Amino acid sequence: MKPARLVLSGRAIAVLATLILGAPFLVSSNPFLGFVVGVTLIHVLWSAGMNLLYGYVGLMPLMFAGIAGVGAYGTVRLTMDYGWSFWLAMPVSALCAASIGVVLGLPSLRLKGFYFTLCSLVIQTVLTLVFIYFAQFTNGDTGISQIPPPDLEFFSPNRLVGLPFNLVIAVVALAGVLIVSLIAASPTGQRLIAVREDDLLAETLGIDVVRCKVIAFFLGSLYAAVGGSFYASYLGFISPRSFDVLLSLNIWLMVAFGGRGTILGPVIGAVILVPIPFLLQDYFMLKDVVYGLLIILVMILMPSGIYGEIERRRAGRRAAALDRTRTAARAAAGRRVMP
C-alpha cells in the first residue's frame, strides 16, 4: 500500500478557498443569487460527505437524506422548543443523527453493491414515514416554518443572516472538503480505497472491512446531519419532503457528475447542478430538460465525471511522458555501450 500523500496541493487549496469564500461576496448585492450560493454551499458539504461513502468506500447510501433530516429536526426542536443555541444544538443533533445512522445502517454494511443500495432505500423510506407520521415531533406534512437563523454569539439574541450566514456556510463547506482530502491521504483513507477496490482482498490483507465501513458511514452521516441543520436554519422551513430519497439521489448525481473518488469532483458537480433549478425557475419544463441532458451528456462523454476525466487524461499524459523519457534513456544507454 502506497504511503499517504496530500491529495490537494497548496495551490489547489488556495484556489478552492478563494472561490468558496469569495462567492458570497460576489453576490452580496443580490439577495436571490446570495440565496442560491448559500444552498449550493450546503450541497457542497453534502456532496463531500456522499463522496466519502460512494467515492472512497463504494457504498451508495440512499438514506443520506433521511440522516440529514434527523439532524435538521433535532436542531430545530432543540432551538425552538428548548431554547438551545444553534451552535450547541447542531453538534449534539449531528452526533445523535450519525449514531442513529450507524445503528440503522449497521446490518446493511455487510451487504455489497445493489443489495446495500436496496437496503438503504428501505431505511430511507422508513425515515420518511417517521417524519410524516410522527407529527408531534415533525409537524407532519405541514412542516415546520419560521425556523430562526443561528445566533451570532452563544448568548446573543442577534441572528446570523445574509452575507455573514453565507460566509459561515462557506467556511463549513470548505472545512468539509479539506477534511475529506486529509482522510483520503491518511492510512485510513488508503484502507477505505482498498475496501472499495476489492473488499475480499482487503480482508485477506488484514483490513477490518466492516470497521472501515462503519467509520466512513459515521463520518458521512455527520456531514449529512450538519448540512441538514444548516439547511433548516438557512431556508427557515423544512418538511418530510425536504429529506426524501430524491435528495439522496441528487447528491449522489452531483458526486458522479463531478467525479467520484476525487476531492474537487463533488464540488464541481454541486456548483454546476444545484443552481440550474433556481436560475431556470421561470422555465418549468426547460429546467428539467437541461438538468437531465447535462447529466446524460457528461455520463456518456465523461464516464468518470468531469474532474475524474480531467485527472484520467492528466495521468495518461504523465504516463506517456514517462514512457518517452524511459525510451530516450534506453536509447542513450545503448549508444554509449556501442563501440
C-alpha positions, 0 to 999 in steps of 0.5 A: 500500500502506497504511503499517504500523500496530500491529495490537494496541493497548496495551490489547489487549496488556495484556489478552492478557498478563494472561490468558496469564500469569495462567492458570497461576496460576489453576490452580496448585492443580490439577495436571490443569487446570495440565496442560491450560493448559500444552498449550493454551499450546503450541497457542497458539504453534502456532496463531500460527505456522499463522496466519502461513502460512494467515492472512497468506500463504494457504498451508495447510501440512499438514506443520506437524506433521511440522516440529514433530516434527523439532524435538521429536526433535532436542531430545530426542536432543540432551538425552538422548543428548548431554547438551545443555541444553534451552535450547541444544538447542531453538534449534539443533533449531528452526533445523535443523527450519525449514531442513529445512522450507524445503528440503522445502517449497521446490518446493511454494511455487510451487504455489497453493491445493489443489495446495500443500495436496496437496503438503504432505500428501505431505511430511507423510506422508513425515515420518511414515514417517521417524519410524516407520521410522527407529527408531534415531533415533525409537524407532519406534512405541514412542516415546520416554518419560521425556523430562526437563523443561528445566533451570532454569539452563544448568548446573543439574541442577534441572528446570523443572516445574509452575507455573514450566514453565507460566509459561515456556510462557506467556511463549513463547506470548505472545512468539509472538503479539506477534511475529506482530502486529509482522510483520503491521504491518511492510512485510513483513507488508503484502507477505505480505497482498498475496501472499495477496490476489492473488499475480499482482498482487503480482508485477506490483507488484514483490513477490518472491512466492516470497521472501515465501513462503519467509520466512513458511514459515521463520518458521512452521516455527520456531514449529512446531519450538519448540512441538514441543520444548516439547511433548516436554519438557512431556508427557515422551513423544512418538511418530510419532503425536504429529506426524501430519497430524491435528495439522496439521489441528487447528491449522489448525481452531483458526486458522479457528475463531478467525479467520484473518488476525487476531492474537487469532483463533488464540488464541481458537480454541486456548483454546476447542478444545484443552481440550474433549478433556481436560475431556470425557475421561470422555465418549468419544463426547460429546467428539467430538460437541461438538468437531465441532458447535462447529466446524460451528456457528461455520463456518456462523454465523461464516464468518470465525471468531469474532474475524474476525466480531467485527472484520467487524461492528466495521468495518461499524459504523465504516463506517456511522458514517462514512457518517452523519457524511459525510451530516450534513456534506453536509447542513450544507454545503448549508444554509449555501450556501442563501440 
